[in-house]
Amino acid sequence: MNTEDKDWLMRQVRAFATGLGALLSRDSLRDFLEYKHYDSAIITDDDLDALIVYAQFQRLAEARQLSAADLAAASGIAADRLAAFTKGTALPTTAEQRQMQEFLDHAAE
């Protein structure tokens, strides 16, 4: 599968993950890929983990109606990186995922 196919598939999984938010796990996303007859090996577990934490992060940000600037300040993630996640042109790095998780954990307290 070429890069364009993987990008398309990642957008499909991202839309699915964003739509269901916190209800998803890595296994449920992998099941979705297999149900749709996609080659689920193309997307790594790390990719799926990044999509899940971002979906949860995005859902909380929308619920709190945070502006891009406020979200960047509160999470410590650069605004341009947040914009890239929203556009689907990038996935959070491990460090950014950790920052997102800390933001989520802090919000739950």
C-alpha positions in Angstrom: 0.0 0.0 0.0 1.4 3.4 -0.9 1.6 6.5 1.2 -1.6 8.0 -0.3 -3.6 4.8 0.5 -2.2 4.9 4.1 -3.1 8.6 4.5 -6.7 7.9 3.2 -7.0 5.0 5.6 -5.7 7.0 8.5 -8.3 9.7 7.8 -11.0 7.0 7.9 -9.8 5.7 11.2 -9.4 9.2 12.6 -13.0 10.1 11.6 -14.3 6.9 13.2 -12.2 7.5 16.4 -13.3 11.1 16.7 -16.9 10.2 16.2 -16.9 7.7 19.0 -14.4 9.4 21.2 -13.6 7.7 24.5 -15.6 4.6 23.7 -12.8 3.2 21.5 -9.8 1.0 22.2 -7.0 -0.1 20.0 -8.7 -3.4 19.5 -12.0 -1.9 18.5 -10.2 0.3 15.9 -8.3 -2.7 14.6 -11.7 -4.6 14.4 -13.1 -1.7 12.4 -10.3 -1.9 9.9 -10.7 -5.6 9.5 -14.5 -5.3 9.2 -14.0 -2.8 6.3 -11.6 -5.3 4.8 -8.6 -3.0 5.0 -5.1 -4.3 5.7 -5.0 -3.5 9.4 -1.2 -4.2 9.5 -0.6 -0.9 7.6 -1.5 1.1 10.7 0.7 0.4 13.7 -0.5 0.2 17.3 1.3 3.4 18.0 -0.7 5.1 15.3 -3.9 3.8 16.8 -2.9 4.9 20.3 -2.1 8.4 18.9 -5.5 8.6 17.3 -7.3 7.5 20.4 -5.6 10.0 22.8 -6.1 12.7 20.3 -9.8 11.9 19.9 -10.3 12.1 23.6 -8.2 15.3 23.8 -10.2 16.9 21.0 -13.5 15.9 22.5 -12.6 17.5 25.9 -11.3 20.7 24.2 -14.6 21.0 22.2 -16.6 20.3 25.4 -14.8 23.1 27.2 -15.0 25.4 24.1 -11.3 26.2 24.3 -9.8 28.4 21.6 -6.7 27.1 19.7 -4.5 29.6 21.7 -6.0 28.5 25.0 -5.7 24.8 24.2 -2.0 25.3 23.2 -1.3 27.2 26.4 -3.1 24.7 28.6 -1.6 21.6 27.0 1.9 22.9 26.2 1.6 21.7 22.6 2.4 24.3 19.9 -0.7 25.8 18.1 0.7 24.8 14.7 1.0 21.2 15.8 -2.5 21.2 17.1 -3.7 22.6 13.8 -1.9 19.8 11.9 -3.6 17.2 14.1 -7.0 18.8 13.4 -6.3 18.8 9.6 -5.1 15.2 9.8 -1.7 16.0 8.4 0.2 14.8 11.5 -0.1 12.4 14.4 1.0 13.4 17.9 4.5 12.3 18.8 5.0 10.2 22.0 5.8 13.4 23.9 2.7 15.1 22.6 0.6 12.1 23.5 2.0 12.3 27.0 1.1 16.0 27.2 -2.4 15.3 25.9 -2.8 12.5 28.5 -1.6 14.8 31.3 -4.2 17.4 30.1 -6.9 14.8 30.2 -5.8 13.5 33.6 -5.7 17.0 35.0 -9.2 17.7 33.7 -10.6 14.6 35.4 -9.3 15.7 38.8 
